Amino acid sequence: LLLDWANPGGELSQESAGTVELRSNLLPEMPDPGTGARMRIQARNHGSAARGAWAMLSVQYPYPYKDFGDCEALSVWIKGDASGALLNFQICGAREYGSLLSDHFVELTFKGWRRFDLIFRERDADRTADYEWPYDLRTGNYSPYRTPFNRKFRQHVDKIRVFVNEIPVDGQVDIELGGLQGLPCQVVTFNEPSLLIDGIPLCFPVQMESGQYIEMEGADDCALFDERGFLLRRFQVQGLQQIKAGTHQVQFASETDANVPRAELTMFSLGEPFGEANSDDMIDWKQLEREYELPRQMTAFDGSSNRWNLQLRQENACEEAALELEIKANHIPAGLKILNPVFLLNGKPFCFPVELQNDMLLCCKDRRTWQLYDGDGNCLQQGTLPEEIALLRTLRNEVGLDCQCEGTGNFRITVLLCKTYQNTD
């Protein structure tokens, strides 16, 4: 039991917006064993709008804070009132370990008792900004969005807050909560997930586990990542089609060992570009001199996942760009040697006679001279390429990275490229 309202283990307080009248009181334990005492929350909105009408109960834990252990979800019994208000269970991470706000919403559209299991991984960060809270989300507060609720934060929980928000005008919320129980989460597997688009399958030939995700940019550019964002593998999708304008039916399918399979799907529809560029006399091209590519992670030198395309900006007919190159050895195991990395540009090789070891960084900023640094920024080697890396002059360019591998083991290398345009005056 992570939170027993009768013995919260920290300082229990309450607060509300100026237009909201809040009352709370303890009730006897529920019949369901192990859920602790019940908390009744009554909040009435005397204002003229539901927006910004909130009330909150908060438990503040002293240092060394609350340890959730191996729990990866909350389970709570809620007696709803069908008021239409929003209930938010918010977990706050200690500031010393990096700010964290983990929001988990329940809409009060039901009456009577229901049990809700709120998985930490499935946060409602995408809806947080739709409501008003007693803190400002517009001034660089990224805590609800970018901070992962990982083991570090589960061991150092600063506060548990329960919000009632969007209380109806001249209405009230009258609900009861059981104690908050911690639950582990079972790792489930999706085998070869697919999307049925108007009955035609789009197949992803991979195996996914809980927390992992797929990104697809095209038929030849699909990748599987773990829950930390690390690349696991690249692959090609099967059955990609161009969809015409109109309404389409999309269905997710997969073989899985989950009793109740859950997956989140995000889709983007793309069409013809719209709008027109400003005229040259309105553009300060000097401000657009440098253009960074997204980092390219790779875990294999297979001739496919270590090749990709680079687009050159074509606003000016004489546009050309130099490349700045960084190769980062994120992880090289002890039993593997990565030797003589070769950067490929439109089929032409540029070889660096070095061994990449764990945490090393290889840089070539001026197309000719290169430096190899260790993880502390100390220069270990430097040299000069036999010839300069060619300028980019065509709209589409193929780039890649090859290396000689001796030994075995899983590695992860990231290539970072920056295009520096030459005609920006």
N, C-alpha and C positions, 0 to 999 in steps of 0.2 A: 504494500500500500504506500504509494508515493506521497499522498496528501490525505490525512484524516482531519476533517474540519474541526473536530473536538481537540485534537493535539497536532496542530499544523507543523510544529518544529521550527517555526520562525515567527516573525512579527506579522500578525494579521491586521490589515487596515482596509478601509473602504473610502471611495471617492466618487464624485459624480459631477457632471456638467451643471452649470448654474441653474438650468431650467428643470433639472431632474431631482426628484425627491427619492432617496434610497433608504431602504430598511433591510436588514438581514438578521436572521436568528437561527440558532441551532435547533435541530429536531432529532428525535431518537434514531438509532441505527436502523437501516433498512433490513427487511427480512433476508435479503441475499447476504450470506456471511462474507466477511472480509472487506466490505465496502465502507466501513466507518460510519460516523454520524452524518446525517443529512444537513444541508445548508439551504435555507429558504431565502430567496432573493425577491424583493418586491421593489419595483422602480416605477414611478409615475412621471410622465412628461407634462409639465405645465407650460411648455413653450409653444411656439407657433409653427415649428418644423420638426420633423423626425431626424433630419440630417444634423449631426452633432449632438444628438440626445443620447448620452451614454452614461453608464454606471459601471463601477469596477470594484471587485474584491481583489486584494493583493496579499501574497505571503512573501515577505522579504527574509532571505536566509543569511545568517552571519557567515563570515569567513570561517572555515574553508568551503563554505557553500554546500549546496545539496548535491549528493551523488546519486544519479539515476541508475548507476551500474550498467548492466547490459540491456536495459529496457530500450526498445525501439518504437514503442507505441504507448498511448494512453487509452485506458478503458474507463468510461464513466456512465453512470445511470442518470438520466435526465427526465424529470417530469415536466413535459411541455404544457404550454397554455394556448397554443395556436394564435399568438399575438402577432406573428409575422416579423418580430424583432430578430436581431442577429446575435448569436452567442459566440464568443471568441475565447478559446483557451490558448493563452499566450505564454510561451516559455522564454525566459530571458537569460542569456548567458552572461557570466561575470565579465566586467569591463577589462580586467587584467589579461584575459585570454582572447580579447577581440569581441566587439559587441555582437550580440545575436538577438534577434526577435523571431520566434517561430510561431506563426499564427495558424490556428486550426479552427475553422468555422463550422457552426451548426445553426441551421435556420429553424426558428421556432414556428414551424408550420403544422405541428402535431399536438395532440392532447394525450395526457397520460404518460406512463413510464416507457422509456426506450433506452436501450444500451447502445452507445456509440464507441467504436474503436477508431482512434485517431492516430494514424501512422506518421511518425516524425518526418519521414522522407516526403510525404505528400502534403507539403505546406501550402497554404492559401496565399502565397506572396503575390500572385497575379491579381488578387482582388483587394489587397490591403488598401491601395490608394483610392478605391471606390468609396471609402467612408472617411469620416472625420474622427480623429483620435486625440487624446491629450498630449500628443507630441507631433512634431512637424516632419512630414516625409518629403518636403520640397527643398530642404536645405542640405542636400548631400547625405542624408541618413539612409544608407544602403543596407542597414542591418536586417530588414525583413527579406532581402533579395539574395545577396551574394554570399552570406556567411553560412557554411555548411553546418548542420546540426550533427557533428561527428562525435566520436567518443570523448574528445577533449572537453567539449561543451556539456555532454551528458554527465561528466564528472564534476562540473562546476556550474550548477544552475543557481543563478542569483535570485531570481524571482519567478513565481507562478502567478499569473494574473488572469482573472476571469472577467471579461467584459460582456455587458449587454449593451447593444448599440441599435440605432434606428428605432428607438421606442416610439410607438405611434403618438401622434398629437392628441392631447386630452385622453390618452390611454395609458395602460400600465402593463408591466410584465410581472407575472407571479409564477415563479418556477421553483423547483427543488433540484438539488444536485447531490448525488452520492459522492463518496470519496474518489480520488483519482488513483487508479491502479496502473502499475507498469506492466507491460507485456513484452515478451520477446517476439521477433518476427522470423518466420520461416523463409529460407531462401528457396524461391521457386524458379523453374526453368521454362522458357518458351523455346520450342524447337522449330526452326525455320518459319518464323512468323510471316504473315502475308496480309496484303490488303486486297479485298475484292472490290474493284471499281466497276460498277455496272456489271458485276458478275465475272469480270476478267481479272485473273489473279496477278498481283505484283508481288513476287516472292523474294524474300531476303534469306539467302542460304547460310544462316548463322544460328548459333545457339546463344540465347540471352538469359542472364540471371537477374534476379531482383536488383534494381538500382542501375543496371546498365542501360545504355540507350544507343540508338542508331541515328546517324545523320546522313541524309541522301541529298547530294547536290546534282546528281545526274546518274545515268546508267553506269558510268565508269568511275564514279566518285562517291562511294558509300563507305562508311566507317562505323565500327563498333567501339564504344568507349565504356570504361567502367564508371562507377558512381563518383570517382574523384576527377573525371575528365581525362584520364589517361587512355591513349589509344591502345586497343587490343588487337585489332586487325582491320585491314581494308579489303573490300570485296566488290564484286560486280552484281548488280541487281538483275533480276530476270523478269521480263514482261512489261518493261516501261513503255507507256504509250502517251501520246499527246491527246489531251482531253479538250473537246470543243466547249465553247461557251454554253452555259445552261445549267440545269439541275442534274446532279449525279448522286448515286447511292454508293456509299463507302462502308465496307464492313471489315472488321479486323478478325483474323483467324490464326490459330496456332495450336499445335499439340503442346500440352502443358501438364505438369503434375500438380498444379494449384487447384484447390477445391473451388475457390472463387477467383478466377484470373482477373487481373487488373492491369491495364496499360493506358498510357496517355499518348494521344496522337495529336501532333501539331502539323498543319498543312498550310502551304502558301500557294496562292494562285498568281501566276505571272502572265503578263501579256505584252503588248507593244509598249515601248517607252512613251511617256507623255511629257508635254512641256517642251520648251526650247531653251538652249543655252544663252547666256548673256553674250553680247557682242564683245570682241576682244578689248575694246577700249574701256569696258566696264570691269574687266577681270585683272586682278593683280597676280599674274602668273608666278611671280616670285614666291608667293605664299603657297603655291601648289608645286613647288620644286621637288619635294620628297613625297613618295607614295609607298606606304608599307604594305606588304602582302601578309595575309594571315599565316601564322607559323604552321609549318608542315611537319607533323610527326610521322615517324616511320618505325616499323618494327620488323621489316624484312627487306632484303634486296632481291626482289623477285622479278624485276623488269616491268612490273605493273604498278604496285603500290608506291614505288619509289620514283615514279614519273608523274608529272602533272603539267598543266598549261599555265602560262603567264600572259596576261593581256597588257598590251601597250596602249596608253591613252593616245587618241588620234584627233584631238581638237585642232591641232595644227598639222598641215601637210608634211612639214619638215621635222615633226616631233621625233626625238630619239632619247634614249635613257641609258645611263650606266647602272650597273648592279652593285650593290653592297651586299656582302655575303657573310653570314654567321652560321656555324655548324656547332650545335650544342650536344654533348654526350650526356643525356639525362641519366641513363643507367646502362653501364657496361659490367656484366658479372665477371668475377675473378677468372673463370675458366674460358673466357672468350677474348680474342684480340681483334680489334678493328683497325686495319692497316690501310694506308695510302688512299684516303677518301678522294673520289673523283667527282667533281661537279660537272654536269653536262648541260650545255646550252645549245639547243638546236642541233644536237648530235655531235658537237665538238667537245672533247674532254679537256678538263683543266685539273691536273693531278697535284695533290699536296702530299709530300713525302713525310708523313707523320704517323704516329700511332695514337688513336683516340682512346683515352682511358676515362674512367668514370668521372663526371663533373667537369671535364675539360671543355674549352671553348676555342674554336678555330675561327679566325676573322680574316676577311680580305675586304678592305674598305675602299681601296683606290684602283681595283681591277688588276693589280699586279703584285704588290707586296702583301705578305700574310704573316700572322702571328698566332702562336698557340699558347693559351693561358691555362693555368690550373684553377681549381675551384676558389682559390683565395685571390685571384687576379694577378698572379705572378707570371711573367712571360717566360716560357720554357724554351721555345724555339721561334725562329723567324726566318723568312726566306723570300725569294722572288720567283714568280711563275715565269716560264720561258717566254710567254707572250701574254698580252693583256686579255682579260675576259672581254669578249666582243660587246659592242654597244647593241642595245635592242633597237631594231629599226622596222620590224614587222609587227602587225597587229597581234598575231598569235605566235607565241614562242613556247617550245617544249623544253622543260628543265627536268633535271633528275639528279640523283646521288647514287653512286656505286662505291662499294668498299670491298676490300679483301677481308674475309673472315677466317680466323683460325681458332678452332675449338668450338664449343657449343654453349648455348645459353640464350635466354631472352634478353634483348636489348631494346632501348628506346632512344632515338636520336631525333632532334628537331632542327629543321633548316629554316632560317629567318632571312628574308630577302627584302631589300629596300630599293625601289627604282628612283634614281636621281635624274630628273629631266634636265637636258642640256640647253634647251632653247626657251628660257623663262624670262628673258629680259624684255 
